[in-house]
Amino acid sequence: MAVQGNDLPKVAGTQVRGKVYHLNLRIRPEIQHLFDGKTHLRGSLHTSDPKEAQREVERRKAELAEKEQAYARQAEVDDIVSHLTPEQRAAYDQAGGLEGLLETFEHLRNGALPATDAAADPSDTAAAEESGIAGDTGPGEYGDQAEETRWDSPGNDHGSAPSAPDEPDDLARDPDEIEAIDENWPLPSSALALVSHDRSDMRDSETEYALFTLADLLEEYALQLDPDSAQTVRHIVRLFTEYHGDIAFDELTIAHLDAFANAAHGLPADMMARLADGTHVRDLPYAEMVAWTVANQARPMSETTRFHYVSALKQLMAFGVPRYRRGDPWSDYRLQIVRREPVEEPPRREPNRFAPSQWTFAGAMARAFELTVLLLIAALLYLLWQSRF
């Protein structure tokens, strides 16, 4: 049963966004070229059930491991080919590379040859025999077997080419099965287990999660920004994505921007405030950031900052039009600014200087000194007035 709310259990290899699990698996550098250079495999799993999310993560891990093994086998074949002599390499290329050798091997196994090989120019055959693979092998080795099969197959005259059998559906076979067929095959069994050199099938499983989002567009947009501005926009896009979840860029509407702009009222004004463990508030997930604002009665985000958030998102959307979608749904959006009435401070009253609460020892001594001076002046004036008579 799906877990409701934002408190979803943690599942390794996922992130929680928009109350659902999202895939977040690292792609090893050696196979990142199969995923257009991406470092992580991401995308919504469309579930809030931790068990279902765990099963999907395990399935995707197995697919990545399979691709890594296929790439390693291909690298092994490439290494073997790189050590061939020029003559052997020429014969290898003439045979059509690994796929051609695999096809030839299948035909040899079935006791027939491709029509193209049988109808080949005898001079080419002689050149191939002199240059390497067939000519360099000793008696009883693979070269003699190939020649015997080529010219002495039942029902095959020297001047006619045998009919080509149907091309095998799958060129990838079990290594043990292949070794049992012919122990003298010149390449290792792991090479025969390779899938076709065309790796389009490796990409099929990725297309399910190939979702181009606002965050993907940001990677291109950030190249034209200075580092500080790029960091600010990344922070805004992260909050937008955590609020809505992963949404395809061409499916964003004005309603998404308006909902986020209204939800930004709950974000704190001081993003650089620190928690007890030293974490900045700006680094918290969206839901935890709002919860922190409420729990600490922090001052909410100002209207000016909210306006900057919306403006940054609108500029990012405009950058992706018309390259990644038709029309800009956010161009006509106008943020509704909430005017806050200024709070008038009550008039300040001058404190009563003679109130007992205002008395201090220094103040009392100053008052006594002032009174003494006044009495001395009064006495002096009195004496001067008496001296006139």
PEHU-V364844 format. One record per backbone hydrogen bond with DSSP energy under -0.5 kcal/mol. CO is the residue of the C=O (numbers start at 1). NH is the residue of the N-H. E is the energy in kcal/mol with one decimal. If there is no record, write none. Layout:
BEGIN
{{CO NH E} {CO NH E}}
END
This chain:
BEGIN
{{6 8 -1.7} {11 14 -1.5} {13 24 -2.8} {15 17 -0.6} {15 22 -3.0} {17 20 -1.6} {20 17 -2.5} {21 45 -2.6} {21 46 -0.5} {22 15 -2.4} {23 43 -1.1} {25 41 -3.7} {26 28 -0.5} {28 31 -1.7} {29 32 -1.1} {31 34 -1.4} {32 35 -1.6} {32 37 -2.4} {32 38 -0.5} {33 36 -0.9} {35 38 -1.6} {39 27 -3.0} {40 42 -0.7} {41 25 -2.1} {43 23 -3.6} {47 21 -2.8} {48 3 -1.3} {48 50 -0.6} {49 53 -2.4} {50 54 -2.3} {51 55 -2.2} {52 56 -2.1} {53 57 -2.3} {54 58 -2.3} {55 59 -2.0} {56 60 -2.3} {57 61 -2.4} {58 62 -2.1} {59 63 -1.9} {60 64 -2.2} {61 65 -2.5} {62 66 -2.2} {63 67 -2.0} {64 68 -2.3} {65 69 -2.2} {66 70 -2.3} {67 71 -2.4} {68 72 -2.2} {69 73 -2.4} {70 74 -2.2} {71 75 -2.4} {72 76 -1.9} {73 77 -2.1} {74 78 -2.6} {75 79 -2.0} {76 80 -2.0} {77 81 -2.6} {78 82 -1.9} {79 83 -0.7} {80 83 -1.1} {81 84 -1.6} {85 89 -3.1} {86 90 -2.2} {87 91 -2.2} {88 92 -2.6} {89 93 -2.7} {90 94 -2.4} {91 95 -1.8} {92 97 -2.2} {93 96 -1.3} {96 100 -1.4} {97 101 -2.2} {98 102 -2.6} {99 103 -2.3} {100 104 -2.6} {101 105 -2.7} {102 106 -2.1} {103 107 -2.1} {104 108 -2.7} {105 109 -2.4} {106 110 -1.8} {107 112 -3.0} {108 111 -1.1} {114 117 -0.6} {114 118 -1.8} {115 119 -2.0} {117 120 -1.2} {121 124 -0.8} {121 125 -1.7} {122 126 -2.6} {123 127 -2.2} {124 128 -2.4} {125 129 -2.2} {126 130 -2.3} {127 131 -2.0} {128 132 -1.3} {128 134 -0.5} {128 135 -0.6} {132 136 -3.3} {138 141 -2.0} {141 145 -1.7} {142 146 -2.3} {143 147 -2.1} {144 148 -2.7} {145 149 -2.3} {146 150 -2.4} {147 151 -2.4} {148 152 -2.0} {149 153 -0.6} {153 156 -1.6} {155 157 -0.6} {157 160 -0.8} {171 173 -0.6} {174 178 -1.9} {175 179 -2.4} {176 180 -1.7} {177 181 -1.2} {178 182 -2.1} {182 185 -1.1} {188 191 -1.2} {188 192 -0.9} {189 193 -0.9} {191 194 -1.4} {192 173 -1.0} {197 199 -0.8} {198 201 -0.6} {199 202 -0.9} {199 203 -0.8} {200 203 -0.7} {200 204 -0.7} {201 205 -0.6} {203 206 -0.6} {203 207 -1.5} {204 208 -0.5} {206 209 -2.0} {207 210 -0.7} {209 211 -2.3} {210 212 -0.6} {211 213 -0.7} {212 249 -3.3} {213 217 -1.9} {214 218 -1.7} {215 219 -0.9} {216 219 -0.6} {216 220 -0.7} {217 220 -0.8} {217 221 -2.2} {218 222 -3.0} {220 223 -1.0} {221 224 -1.4} {222 225 -1.4} {226 230 -2.7} {227 231 -2.1} {228 232 -2.0} {229 233 -2.4} {230 234 -2.2} {231 235 -1.9} {232 236 -1.9} {233 237 -2.8} {234 238 -2.3} {235 239 -1.9} {236 240 -2.4} {237 241 -2.6} {238 242 -2.6} {239 243 -1.8} {240 244 -2.2} {241 245 -3.2} {242 18 -1.1} {248 251 -1.9} {249 252 -1.1} {253 256 -0.6} {253 257 -1.2} {254 258 -2.3} {255 259 -2.4} {256 260 -2.0} {257 261 -2.4} {258 262 -2.1} {259 263 -2.1} {260 264 -1.6} {262 265 -1.3} {263 266 -1.9} {264 267 -1.6} {267 301 -2.4} {269 271 -1.1} {270 273 -0.9} {271 282 -2.1} {273 281 -2.5} {275 278 -1.6} {279 275 -2.6} {280 283 -1.2} {281 284 -1.7} {285 289 -2.4} {286 290 -2.2} {287 291 -2.2} {288 292 -2.3} {289 293 -1.9} {290 294 -2.0} {291 295 -2.7} {292 296 -2.2} {293 298 -1.9} {294 297 -0.8} {299 269 -2.7} {302 306 -2.1} {303 307 -2.1} {304 308 -1.9} {305 309 -2.2} {306 310 -2.1} {307 311 -2.4} {308 312 -2.3} {309 313 -1.9} {310 314 -2.3} {311 315 -2.2} {312 316 -1.9} {313 317 -2.3} {314 318 -2.3} {315 319 -1.5} {316 320 -1.1} {317 320 -0.7} {318 321 -0.9} {320 324 -3.0} {320 325 -0.6} {325 322 -0.7} {325 327 -0.5} {327 329 -0.7} {328 331 -0.9} {330 333 -1.3} {335 337 -0.9} {337 339 -0.8} {338 340 -0.5} {339 341 -0.6} {342 344 -0.6} {351 353 -0.5} {352 355 -1.3} {355 358 -2.1} {356 359 -1.2} {360 364 -2.4} {361 365 -2.3} {362 366 -2.0} {363 367 -2.3} {364 368 -2.4} {365 369 -2.3} {366 370 -2.3} {367 371 -2.2} {368 372 -2.3} {369 373 -2.2} {370 374 -2.1} {371 375 -2.1} {372 376 -2.3} {373 377 -2.3} {374 378 -2.1} {375 379 -2.4} {376 380 -2.3} {377 381 -2.2} {378 382 -2.0} {379 383 -2.4} {380 384 -2.1} {381 385 -2.1} {382 386 -2.0} {383 387 -1.8} {384 388 -0.5} {385 388 -0.7} {386 389 -1.3}}
END
